[in-house]
């Protein structure tokens, strides 16, 4: 919309009156400056309008026609006072002048760009020498109109820079956009001032914004989260209470976790059990101490601090579990049971079906954000699923449910061959056992009779635990394997990046022992590396005996027993194919999945948490006269 004098006048009058009404909230009459007393009396932050002849005279002096919004502003008020919180006087026709790098900042934003300038350098190059300066009195804040940054309507961009902000100059598309931002800044700062004075800053603008926040809350509960975000973002720019706490819940579920604080919800007893675990889990992921989180609770009650201490302990120890009341709480428990065995897609479907029955803890609670902190359920909440959750009407609100997002786990096993050399699962070994629950695997292939499942953990943590807690003889090749379900009727035990290299002569397949009364499949894969050829081994055992096996090392193939046609290595690994591309491995995994109807859960293995246990050694002891060398190679967290 094109600015007119009437547009400016109504905007500036509202700003002036709200400023005047706020002054009694800040300081008694005797503590205000004489100038502010005059402004309070006139209820006008501006000056008399500039005549057209005066504006033209300025343009002749400057050698430029002024941009439309600034020109129209001058026709209403020839300057402005209290533009936000840090610019006390903006120039009118008398004060506007060329900046000519008076601040000496051109050397930090040079006009002569190098060979590879950053976008910031391109935007600011030469601006300091060519811009008009609008700030007359300020707290070391420069307000510059740039004739080198002009839009199709002839508007010049405004750049606002303060060294104490430790950030690049902030750009506004026009003078009108800048003034609207300063009006919002006045509102935001005034809210804080009034709160410190024990008063409430209120007027028609704040009441309208607060009504929009409440409407946004209902929109968010009804699944219209995008519309809610727009309203809440505007309310935050005015410093309105409630807006940030609501806004951060949406951002958290969208995966936009930078600077999420939940604002006043983090110290409200009603919401602390929901939001504080999310903040604590975020700090734990970033390996930060609890200090900053504790400081955030500075104004909290003793009871809240006690709850916070217990939550922090649970997050540190990995024992935190998200809970909720009613049908949704029961769904959470069911989903956690599914997730701990690797069936993350089914777990998400369980949660999704119960979302309409979720109930908030209070009027400012929009969604079950605490799920993000649960060690088993949190990994399920990708940004795509977060959007699906937010788009689902809940808490009694009506609306259309969104189409379900696609499952995240690919079918079968072939995805294991997709990793590049830096992938966490680039090498692996696993065991599949039919008709046996995951919890029974330690009794079949555990390192000893006392082997039990450990608490769910990430593959990274399990690998580190294996590295730091090796026991037994040097030749032993125990795995700290993650377990779960591998499709209907099958369980798996999986180890990424097994420490020793594959040695066919010393391999003792755990599948033979695991197959008592059933069938078991053993797979060991190592990609090629430099001159070392890759290895792919597969064996199938039944009722305690190996039925067939094959090993492919580079172009060499060895086999035992009657390998089915579907798994024939000569067909799956043709000799003229480049083995470094892992095409044969992919075909073998596809054939294996089709032959036995099995799969492995990618999300749970790569980002989730699974139970683990220590297996018996995959290698036999050295025979008399045999020697061996053990080399440990470090690796980095994915």
Rosetta blueprint (number, residue, H / E / L):
1 X L
2 X L
3 X L
4 X L
5 X H
6 X H
7 X H
8 X H
9 X H
10 X H
11 X H
12 X H
13 X H
14 X H
15 X H
16 X H
17 X H
18 X H
19 X H
20 X H
21 X H
22 X H
23 X H
24 X H
25 X H
26 X H
27 X L
28 X L
29 X H
30 X H
31 X H
32 X L
33 X L
34 X H
35 X H
36 X H
37 X H
38 X H
39 X H
40 X H
41 X H
42 X H
43 X L
44 X L
45 X L
46 X E
47 X L
48 X L
49 X L
50 X L
51 X L
52 X H
53 X H
54 X H
55 X H
56 X H
57 X H
58 X H
59 X H
60 X H
61 X H
62 X H
63 X L
64 X L
65 X L
66 X L
67 X L
68 X H
69 X H
70 X H
71 X H
72 X H
73 X H
74 X H
75 X L
76 X L
77 X L
78 X L
79 X L
80 X E
81 X E
82 X E
83 X E
84 X L
85 X L
86 X L
87 X E
88 X E
89 X E
90 X E
91 X L
92 X L
93 X L
94 X L
95 X L
96 X L
97 X E
98 X E
99 X L
100 X L
101 X L
102 X L
103 X L
104 X L
105 X L
106 X L
107 X L
108 X L
109 X L
110 X L
111 X L
112 X L
113 X L
114 X L
115 X L
116 X L
117 X L
118 X L
119 X H
120 X H
121 X H
122 X H
123 X H
124 X H
125 X L
126 X L
127 X H
128 X H
129 X H
130 X H
131 X L
132 X E
133 X E
134 X L
135 X E
136 X E
137 X E
138 X E
139 X L
140 X L
141 X E
142 X E
143 X E
144 X E
145 X E
146 X E
147 X E
148 X E
149 X E
150 X E
151 X L
152 X L
153 X L
154 X L
155 X L
156 X E
157 X E
158 X E
159 X E
160 X E
161 X E
162 X E
163 X H
164 X H
165 X H
166 X L
167 X L
168 X L
169 X L
170 X E
171 X E
172 X E
173 X L
174 X L
175 X H
176 X H
177 X H
178 X H
179 X H
180 X H
181 X H
182 X H
183 X H
184 X H
185 X H
186 X H
187 X H
188 X H
189 X H
190 X H
191 X H
192 X H
193 X H
194 X H
195 X H
196 X H
197 X L
198 X L
199 X L
200 X L
201 X L
202 X L
203 X L
204 X H
205 X H
206 X H
207 X H
208 X H
209 X H
210 X H
211 X H
212 X H
213 X H
214 X H
215 X H
216 X H
217 X H
218 X H
219 X H
220 X H
221 X H
222 X L
223 X L
224 X L
225 X H
226 X H
227 X H
228 X H
229 X H
230 X H
231 X H
232 X H
233 X H
234 X H
235 X H
236 X H
237 X H
238 X L
239 X L
240 X L
241 X L
242 X L
243 X H
244 X H
245 X H
246 X H
247 X H
248 X H
249 X H
250 X H
251 X H
252 X H
253 X H
254 X L
255 X L
256 X L
257 X L
258 X L
259 X L
260 X L
261 X L
262 X L
263 X H
264 X H
265 X H
266 X H
267 X H
268 X L
269 X L
270 X L
271 X L
272 X H
273 X H
274 X H
275 X H
276 X H
277 X H
278 X H
279 X H
280 X H
281 X H
282 X H
283 X H
284 X H
285 X H
286 X L
287 X L
288 X L
289 X L
290 X L
291 X H
292 X H
293 X H
294 X H
295 X H
296 X H
297 X L
298 X L
299 X L
300 X L
301 X L
302 X H
303 X H
304 X H
305 X H
306 X H
307 X H
308 X H
309 X H
310 X H
311 X H
312 X H
313 X H
314 X H
315 X H
316 X H
317 X H
318 X L
319 X L
320 X L
321 X L
322 X L
323 X L
324 X L
325 X L
326 X H
327 X H
328 X H
329 X H
330 X H
331 X H
332 X H
333 X H
334 X H
335 X H
336 X H
337 X H
338 X H
339 X H
340 X L
341 X L
342 X L
343 X L
344 X H
345 X H
346 X H
347 X H
348 X H
349 X H
350 X H
351 X H
352 X H
353 X H
354 X H
355 X H
356 X H
357 X H
358 X L
359 X L
360 X L
361 X L
362 X L
363 X L
364 X L
365 X L
366 X L
367 X L
368 X L
369 X H
370 X H
371 X H
372 X H
373 X H
374 X L
375 X L
376 X L
377 X L
378 X H
379 X H
380 X H
381 X L
382 X L
383 X H
384 X H
385 X H
386 X H
387 X H
388 X H
389 X H
390 X H
391 X L
392 X L
393 X L
394 X L
395 X L
396 X L
397 X L
398 X L
399 X L
400 X L
401 X L
402 X L
403 X L
404 X L
405 X L
406 X L
407 X L
408 X L
409 X L
410 X L
411 X L
412 X L
413 X L
414 X H
415 X H
416 X H
417 X H
418 X H
419 X L
420 X L
421 X L
422 X L
423 X L
424 X L
425 X L
426 X L
427 X L
428 X E
429 X E
430 X E
431 X E
432 X E
433 X E
434 X E
435 X L
436 X L
437 X L
438 X H
439 X H
440 X H
441 X H
442 X H
443 X H
444 X H
445 X H
446 X E
447 X L
448 X L
449 X L
450 X L
451 X L
452 X L
453 X L
454 X L
455 X L
456 X L
457 X E
458 X L
459 X H
460 X H
461 X H
462 X H
463 X H
464 X H
465 X H
466 X H
467 X H
468 X H
469 X L
470 X L
471 X L
472 X L
473 X L
474 X L
475 X L
476 X L
477 X L
478 X L
479 X L
480 X E
481 X E
482 X E
483 X E
484 X E
485 X E
486 X L
487 X L
488 X L
489 X L
490 X E
491 X E
492 X E
493 X E
494 X E
495 X E
496 X E
497 X L
498 X L
499 X L
500 X L
501 X L
502 X L
503 X L
504 X L
505 X L
506 X L
507 X E
508 X L
509 X L
510 X H
511 X H
512 X H
513 X H
514 X H
515 X L
516 X L
517 X L
518 X L
519 X E
520 X E
521 X E
522 X E
523 X E
524 X E
525 X E
526 X E
527 X L
528 X L
529 X E
530 X L
531 X L
532 X E
533 X L
534 X L
535 X E
536 X E
537 X E
538 X E
539 X E
540 X E
541 X E
542 X E
543 X L
544 X L
545 X E
546 X E
547 X E
548 X E
549 X E
550 X E
551 X E
552 X E
553 X E
554 X L
555 X L
556 X E
557 X E
558 X E
559 X E
560 X E
561 X E
562 X L
563 X L
564 X L
565 X H
566 X H
567 X H
568 X L
569 X H
570 X H
571 X H
572 X H
573 X L
574 X L
575 X L
576 X L
577 X L
578 X L
579 X H
580 X H
581 X H
582 X L
583 X H
584 X H
585 X H
586 X H
587 X H
588 X H
589 X H
590 X H
591 X H
592 X H
593 X H
594 X H
595 X H
596 X H
597 X L
598 X L
599 X L
600 X L
601 X L
602 X H
603 X H
604 X H
605 X H
606 X H
607 X L
608 X L
609 X L
610 X E
611 X L
612 X E
613 X E
614 X E
615 X E
616 X L
617 X L
618 X L
619 X E
620 X L
621 X L
622 X L
623 X L
624 X L
625 X L
626 X L
627 X L
628 X L
629 X L
630 X L
631 X L
632 X L
633 X L
634 X L
635 X L
636 X L
637 X L
638 X L
